[in-house]
Amino acid sequence: MTKTVTTRPSFTDTDIIVVGGGLAGLVAAFGLAKSGKKIIHLAPPAPPDMRTSALMSPSVEILQQLDLVSDPNEIGEPLTKIRLIDATSRLLRAPEALFESSEAGIKAFGWNFANMRLAQNMLPLIKKYKNLTQIPLSASQMVKKDHSWEITLSDGSKLQAPLIIGADGKKSFVRQNSDITIKLQNHAQSALVCDLILERALDGESVEYHYENGPFTLVPAGGKKANLVWVDDGGILEKTAKLPANEIEAILQKKSQNLFGKLSLETPTFVFPLSSHHASEMGKNGVVLVGESGHAFPPIGAQGLNLSLRDVAQLVELIDDIDTTKPDWAKSLSSEYSKKRQGDIISTNQMVDTLFKTLLSDFLPAQMLRMGGMWALKSIAPLRKRAFEMGMGPR
Ligand SMILES: Cc1cc2nc3c(=O)[nH]c(=O)nc-3n(C[C@H](O)[C@H](O)[C@H](O)COP(=O)(O)OP(=O)(O)OC[C@H]3O[C@@H](n4cnc5c(N)ncnc54)[C@H](O)[C@@H]3O)c2cc1C
């Protein structure tokens, strides 16, 4: 995925090193390159990312402003309806609710993209930016030197830059080496993902069945194709993933309540263990975190990458205004970025956490709250409007 570099830029000649070649790292590297700063992007080869991402309209606008996506319909599938079905066998069950983007006066809530397709769409841009160099190596050491950081690469060579962007995922090497801590919560749940062919097309509708152990969501992926995100007890999912295809298909069909006829697997299944964390600070001392290095949570309400794109948008805004002739520019930028990102990250984290807990709770008052909440959402127009706004995220 990366072009191999034979001539390295001199290590004093770089403003920013972006560490990590996932979607957050790619968007950060290309987004920052637009500012004209000199960027080195460390993007070591990684296993294919089989996840898909529902990105809400404000996030797609960020990608468009950064020239990373032109027409989202060319590479993604519009999400025009969201249906919530209480599939639990609990005493108190919430009513089924359908949200339509036309109600909010918009064509689509957002688009569903295959992560690999989104990344592939960006890669040719490397040719456009002469100030961006991609190196397919990982960072293995990081030391602070006056106003810069020195990074040792996996081949032993060294690079130096005032600003380091940690886009290196949940176990972030950059975060661990920059005195930023996280509070980690490992969940009993995992998420199983795969592509399916349905007998009846979803037609722009994302359907979320709420089960006792987590949601089972079918997301439209064009025609009769759907992406499945099934959150359940990790042990159950690991066992399911090992079954023969026809047995998995029978389980999935039952969980979809046969609403879409026969389901066939189009890809193998992949299981992702789930955890939550958010960093004590999103930046300090010339280090900035974007994406899952700074925050992670279960895929409930499709918020993870949406939040990461808002990280990058904030970073790009700050870079455009910074005076890089001042020796301490990276330090001031990192603390300013951290302050500006805290509110959005805390509120998104709380929203996902509350949703996750009320979905899983067997506690009667929590069930009453959820049922009451769903009735209110179904019937009170201003509340529906507020829910739309929260789900879409800030612009
Ligand atoms: C099942 C599932 C469904 C999801 N659905 C949605 C959704 O619908 N909408 C949404 O907004 N979000 C969704 N998310 C969340 C979203 O997928 C993630 O937030 C996002 O992909 C994380 O991107 P990232 O680049 O931060 O991390 P990663 O994708 O983990 O990338 C990190 C990269 O850093 C590299 N790296 C690690 N260490 C080093 C090092 N030392 N040096 C250099 N490179 C390094 C790794 O090789 C990797 O490529 C979902 C998540 C899951 C699990």
The ligand as an SDF file (V2000), in Angstrom:
LIG
                    3D

 53 58  0  0  0  0  0  0  0  0999 V2000
  -16.4120   -4.0000   14.1790 C   0  0  0  0  0  0  0  0  0  0  0  0
  -16.1510   -2.5330   14.1010 C   0  0  0  0  0  0  0  0  0  0  0  0
  -17.0120   -1.7170   13.3780 C   0  0  0  0  0  0  0  0  0  0  0  0
  -16.7950   -0.3330   13.3240 C   0  0  0  0  0  0  0  0  0  0  0  0
  -17.6850    0.4540   12.6470 N   0  0  0  0  0  0  0  0  0  0  0  0
  -17.5160    1.8000   12.6380 C   0  0  0  0  0  0  0  0  0  0  0  0
  -18.4470    2.6500   11.9780 C   0  0  0  0  0  0  0  0  0  0  0  0
  -19.4320    2.1780   11.3870 O   0  0  0  0  0  0  0  0  0  0  0  0
  -18.2320    3.9960   11.9960 N   0  0  0  0  0  0  0  0  0  0  0  0
  -17.1680    4.5550   12.6470 C   0  0  0  0  0  0  0  0  0  0  0  0
  -17.0180    5.7900   12.6470 O   0  0  0  0  0  0  0  0  0  0  0  0
  -16.2530    3.7750   13.2790 N   0  0  0  0  0  0  0  0  0  0  0  0
  -16.4130    2.4240   13.2910 C   0  0  0  0  0  0  0  0  0  0  0  0
  -15.4820    1.6200   13.9260 N   0  0  0  0  0  0  0  0  0  0  0  0
  -14.2750    2.2300   14.4950 C   0  0  0  0  0  0  0  0  0  0  0  0
  -13.2010    2.4300   13.4050 C   0  0  0  0  0  0  0  0  0  0  0  0
  -13.0580    1.2680   12.6140 O   0  0  0  0  0  0  0  0  0  0  0  0
  -11.8540    2.7490   14.0660 C   0  0  0  0  0  0  0  0  0  0  0  0
  -12.0570    3.8160   14.9810 O   0  0  0  0  0  0  0  0  0  0  0  0
  -10.8210    3.1970   13.0670 C   0  0  0  0  0  0  0  0  0  0  0  0
  -10.7370    2.3230   11.9570 O   0  0  0  0  0  0  0  0  0  0  0  0
   -9.4750    3.2380   13.7900 C   0  0  0  0  0  0  0  0  0  0  0  0
   -8.5160    3.7260   12.9110 O   0  0  0  0  0  0  0  0  0  0  0  0
   -7.0330    4.0480   13.4380 P   0  0  0  0  0  0  0  0  0  0  0  0
   -6.2820    4.4540   12.2220 O   0  0  0  0  0  0  0  0  0  0  0  0
   -7.1090    4.9760   14.5970 O   0  0  0  0  0  0  0  0  0  0  0  0
   -6.4650    2.6740   14.0300 O   0  0  0  0  0  0  0  0  0  0  0  0
   -5.9810    1.3440   13.2750 P   0  0  0  0  0  0  0  0  0  0  0  0
   -6.8900    1.0170   12.1470 O   0  0  0  0  0  0  0  0  0  0  0  0
   -5.7990    0.3270   14.3550 O   0  0  0  0  0  0  0  0  0  0  0  0
   -4.5690    1.7270   12.6390 O   0  0  0  0  0  0  0  0  0  0  0  0
   -3.4080    1.8560   13.4030 C   0  0  0  0  0  0  0  0  0  0  0  0
   -2.2370    1.6430   12.4860 C   0  0  0  0  0  0  0  0  0  0  0  0
   -1.0150    1.9410   13.1910 O   0  0  0  0  0  0  0  0  0  0  0  0
   -0.0340    1.0220   12.8110 C   0  0  0  0  0  0  0  0  0  0  0  0
    0.9980    0.9560   13.8640 N   0  0  0  0  0  0  0  0  0  0  0  0
    0.9150    0.3920   15.0890 C   0  0  0  0  0  0  0  0  0  0  0  0
    2.0700    0.5390   15.7520 N   0  0  0  0  0  0  0  0  0  0  0  0
    2.9150    1.2410   14.9460 C   0  0  0  0  0  0  0  0  0  0  0  0
    4.2550    1.7030   15.0690 C   0  0  0  0  0  0  0  0  0  0  0  0
    4.9810    1.4950   16.1770 N   0  0  0  0  0  0  0  0  0  0  0  0
    4.8100    2.3780   14.0230 N   0  0  0  0  0  0  0  0  0  0  0  0
    4.0870    2.6240   12.8890 C   0  0  0  0  0  0  0  0  0  0  0  0
    2.8190    2.1990   12.7190 N   0  0  0  0  0  0  0  0  0  0  0  0
    2.2220    1.5190   13.7390 C   0  0  0  0  0  0  0  0  0  0  0  0
   -0.7840   -0.2990   12.5960 C   0  0  0  0  0  0  0  0  0  0  0  0
   -0.0520   -1.1360   11.7200 O   0  0  0  0  0  0  0  0  0  0  0  0
   -2.0910    0.2010   11.9750 C   0  0  0  0  0  0  0  0  0  0  0  0
   -2.0420    0.2140   10.5710 O   0  0  0  0  0  0  0  0  0  0  0  0
  -15.6850    0.2440   14.0030 C   0  0  0  0  0  0  0  0  0  0  0  0
  -14.8090   -0.5880   14.7330 C   0  0  0  0  0  0  0  0  0  0  0  0
  -15.0460   -1.9660   14.7930 C   0  0  0  0  0  0  0  0  0  0  0  0
  -14.1330   -2.8260   15.6040 C   0  0  0  0  0  0  0  0  0  0  0  0
  1  2  1  0
  2  3  1  0
  2 52  2  0
  3  4  2  0
  4  5  1  0
  4 50  1  0
  5  6  2  0
  6  7  1  0
  6 13  1  0
  7  8  2  0
  7  9  1  0
  9 10  1  0
 10 11  2  0
 10 12  1  0
 12 13  2  0
 13 14  1  0
 14 15  1  0
 14 50  1  0
 15 16  1  0
 16 17  1  0
 16 18  1  0
 18 19  1  0
 18 20  1  0
 20 21  1  0
 20 22  1  0
 22 23  1  0
 23 24  1  0
 24 25  2  0
 24 26  1  0
 24 27  1  0
 27 28  1  0
 28 29  2  0
 28 30  1  0
 28 31  1  0
 31 32  1  0
 32 33  1  0
 33 34  1  0
 33 48  1  0
 34 35  1  0
 35 36  1  0
 35 46  1  0
 36 37  1  0
 36 45  1  0
 37 38  2  0
 38 39  1  0
 39 40  1  0
 39 45  2  0
 40 41  1  0
 40 42  2  0
 42 43  1  0
 43 44  2  0
 44 45  1  0
 46 47  1  0
 46 48  1  0
 48 49  1  0
 50 51  2  0
 51 52  1  0
 52 53  1  0
M  END
$$$$
